[in-house]
Amino acid sequence: MNTETSHAGDLLVRIGGVVFLVGALATLVTVAPLFLGTEPFPAPAYFVCMLMGVGFATAAAGLVRSAASQRREARSALNPPS
């Protein structure tokens, strides 16, 4: 059981990780025929490989959002409103 609280960008990081893994798997599948000497996949299959970049960018956005949220929380703890 996780006792840690969820931060603002945690969901984006998880979604980005899953999308990245889908893109990585697609990359392995589309590159394998090139090494095995079989017929390569059609061009649309290679577009699925671009999900690696999309997933990486999504996870990075989640990390930035989480860091900004934690920074705001730390600032408000140091400077309580008067």
Beta strands, then each sheet from edge to edge (+ up, - down):
end
